[in-house]
Amino acid sequence: MVPVCHYTDSWQSAIDSIRLNEPMVPWLLLALAAAPCSSPAVVQLQGAMDNFAYPPKPVTLSPKMTVFDGYAQYEGAGKRQYDDRGQDKIFATSFPLVARKLCSAQIEIRMRRKAGDLSNESLTIGFAPFLGDDRLDVVNPWAGIPVDITDRVLRLDLPVGGINRRILLGKAPYFLDIFLHDDTAVDYIKLTVHYE
């Protein structure tokens, strides 16, 4: 399967160059919307694909994540690593990003929960402290999942426009931060990106 690029500024300039008084060519618009990414996938894996095997594996935290109030307020046993089970523990980790414009980005997370109501679970992806545009996505990873299903792999396509804005306009170093609250164990997280 060929990865598909998300919307980029270079495609916008191509679209803008089409004069409005000329008839639109459907195949051209389709090509602009679904142009393949030309670069190979760059994959970062944290944790291990080991079905939650002990001992817990360490997380990697960006400088901003270590001081983020949502993370910093939890002490010792309230913070979770990879494969760390139990309830009422928050999970946070960060992925370093290269200072290049992205074409696509996807996150894959293998998670486990105890059976029951986890309506308060929250997965936040973006840039700590997750204010305004620094929050790329916030989801309840268990929404719509029957309560008797305790393991799942969640895949999310990330909005590359928000990531590119941070990389191209922000100050280095660049990290993608992930924050999970608070009754979900994480086996691994895989970040797959394609650069332009």
C-alpha positions as CSV (number, residue, x, y, z in Angstrom):
1,M,0.0,0.0,0.0
2,V,1.3,3.4,-0.9
3,P,1.2,6.0,1.9
4,V,-0.9,9.0,1.1
5,C,0.3,12.5,1.8
6,H,-1.9,14.8,3.8
7,Y,-2.6,18.3,2.6
8,T,0.6,20.4,2.2
9,D,1.4,24.0,1.2
10,S,3.0,22.9,-2.0
11,W,-0.3,21.3,-3.1
12,Q,-2.1,24.5,-2.1
13,S,0.1,26.5,-4.5
14,A,-0.8,24.1,-7.3
15,I,-4.5,24.5,-6.5
16,D,-4.1,28.3,-6.3
17,S,-2.5,28.3,-9.8
18,I,-5.7,26.9,-11.4
19,R,-7.6,29.9,-12.7
20,L,-11.2,30.0,-11.4
21,N,-12.7,30.6,-14.9
22,E,-11.3,27.4,-16.3
23,P,-13.3,24.1,-15.8
24,M,-11.9,21.9,-13.0
25,V,-10.3,18.7,-14.1
26,P,-11.5,16.0,-11.6
27,W,-8.5,13.7,-12.2
28,L,-6.1,16.7,-11.4
29,L,-7.9,17.4,-8.1
30,L,-7.8,13.7,-7.2
31,A,-4.1,13.6,-7.9
32,L,-3.5,16.7,-5.8
33,A,-5.5,15.2,-2.9
34,A,-3.9,11.7,-3.0
35,A,-0.3,12.3,-4.0
36,P,2.0,9.5,-2.7
37,C,4.7,10.4,-0.2
38,S,8.0,9.9,-2.0
39,S,10.2,9.3,1.0
40,P,10.6,6.0,2.9
41,A,8.8,5.5,6.2
42,V,10.7,6.6,9.3
43,V,9.6,4.4,12.3
44,Q,10.3,5.0,16.0
45,L,9.3,2.3,18.4
46,Q,9.1,2.9,22.2
47,G,8.4,0.1,24.7
48,A,8.5,-3.4,23.1
49,M,6.0,-5.5,21.2
50,D,6.1,-8.1,24.0
51,N,2.5,-8.4,25.2
52,F,3.0,-6.3,28.3
53,A,5.9,-8.5,29.6
54,Y,7.6,-7.4,32.8
55,P,9.8,-5.6,33.8
56,P,8.4,-2.2,32.8
57,K,10.3,-0.3,30.1
58,P,11.2,3.4,30.5
59,V,9.5,6.2,28.8
60,T,11.3,9.1,27.1
61,L,10.2,12.6,28.1
62,S,10.8,15.9,26.4
63,P,11.9,18.9,28.5
64,K,8.5,20.4,28.3
65,M,6.7,17.2,29.3
66,T,8.7,16.9,32.5
67,V,7.4,20.2,33.7
68,F,3.9,19.9,32.3
69,D,1.5,20.3,35.2
70,G,-0.6,17.3,34.3
71,Y,2.4,15.1,34.5
72,A,4.5,16.9,37.2
73,Q,1.7,16.8,39.8
74,Y,1.8,13.0,40.0
75,E,4.5,11.5,42.3
76,G,6.4,8.3,41.9
77,A,3.9,5.4,41.9
78,G,1.4,7.6,40.1
79,K,3.5,7.6,36.9
80,R,3.4,4.7,34.5
81,Q,6.1,3.3,32.2
82,Y,5.6,0.9,29.3
83,D,4.1,-2.5,30.5
84,D,3.2,-0.9,33.9
85,R,-0.2,-2.2,35.0
86,G,-2.5,-0.9,37.6
87,Q,-5.0,1.9,37.9
88,D,-4.7,5.7,38.7
89,K,-1.3,6.1,37.0
90,I,-0.7,8.5,34.2
91,F,1.4,7.7,31.2
92,A,3.5,10.2,29.3
93,T,6.2,9.8,26.6
94,S,7.8,11.9,23.9
95,F,9.2,11.2,20.4
96,P,12.0,13.4,18.9
97,L,11.2,14.9,15.5
98,V,13.5,15.8,12.7
99,A,13.4,19.4,11.5
100,R,11.9,18.5,8.1
101,K,8.5,19.0,6.7
102,L,6.2,16.0,7.1
103,C,4.1,14.4,4.5
104,S,2.2,12.0,6.8
105,A,2.3,10.8,10.4
106,Q,0.6,7.9,12.2
107,I,0.7,6.8,15.8
108,E,0.0,3.1,16.8
109,I,-0.6,2.3,20.5
110,R,-1.2,-1.1,22.0
111,M,-3.2,-0.7,25.2
112,R,-4.7,-2.7,28.0
113,R,-7.4,-1.8,30.5
114,K,-9.3,-3.6,33.3
115,A,-12.9,-4.4,32.4
116,G,-15.3,-1.7,33.5
117,D,-16.2,1.9,32.8
118,L,-13.3,4.0,31.6
119,S,-15.3,6.9,30.3
120,N,-12.8,9.3,32.0
121,E,-9.8,8.0,30.0
122,S,-8.1,10.7,27.9
123,L,-5.3,10.4,25.3
124,T,-3.7,13.7,24.3
125,I,-1.2,14.0,21.5
126,G,0.6,17.2,20.6
127,F,3.2,19.4,22.2
128,A,3.3,19.9,26.0
129,P,1.8,21.8,27.7
130,F,-1.0,21.1,25.1
131,L,-2.4,24.6,24.9
132,G,-4.5,25.8,21.9
133,D,-2.9,24.6,18.6
134,D,-0.4,22.6,20.5
135,R,-3.1,20.0,21.1
136,L,-3.2,17.9,17.9
137,D,-5.7,15.3,19.1
138,V,-7.6,14.3,22.3
139,V,-9.6,11.1,22.3
140,N,-11.0,8.6,24.8
141,P,-9.2,5.5,23.5
142,W,-11.9,3.2,24.8
143,A,-14.9,5.1,23.4
144,G,-17.3,2.7,21.7
145,I,-15.3,-0.4,22.7
146,P,-17.3,-3.0,24.6
147,V,-16.4,-3.2,28.3
148,D,-15.3,-6.9,28.0
149,I,-12.6,-6.1,25.5
150,T,-9.5,-5.2,27.5
151,D,-6.8,-5.1,24.8
152,R,-6.7,-3.0,21.7
153,V,-4.3,-1.4,19.1
154,L,-5.3,2.2,18.3
155,R,-4.0,3.8,15.1
156,L,-4.4,7.5,14.6
157,D,-3.5,9.5,11.5
158,L,-2.1,12.8,12.9
159,P,-2.7,16.2,11.4
160,V,0.6,17.0,9.8
161,G,-0.3,20.6,9.4
162,G,0.0,21.1,13.1
163,I,3.2,19.2,13.4
164,N,4.7,21.1,10.4
165,R,3.7,24.4,12.0
166,R,5.7,23.5,15.1
167,I,8.7,22.2,13.2
168,L,8.9,25.0,10.7
169,L,8.0,27.9,13.0
170,G,9.0,26.7,16.5
171,K,12.3,26.5,18.3
172,A,14.3,23.2,18.3
173,P,14.4,20.6,19.8
174,Y,11.2,19.2,18.5
175,F,9.2,16.5,20.3
176,L,5.8,14.9,19.8
177,D,4.3,14.4,23.3
178,I,1.8,11.8,24.3
179,F,-0.2,11.9,27.6
180,L,-2.6,9.2,28.7
181,H,-4.8,9.5,31.8
182,D,-5.1,7.3,33.9
183,D,-6.2,3.6,34.0
184,T,-4.7,2.3,30.7
185,A,-1.4,0.3,30.4
186,V,0.7,0.8,27.3
187,D,2.7,-2.1,25.7
188,Y,4.3,0.0,23.0
189,I,3.9,3.1,20.8
190,K,5.0,3.2,17.2
191,L,5.3,6.6,15.4
192,T,5.6,6.3,11.6
193,V,6.3,9.4,9.5
194,H,7.1,10.2,5.9
195,Y,9.0,13.4,5.1
196,E,8.6,15.5,2.0
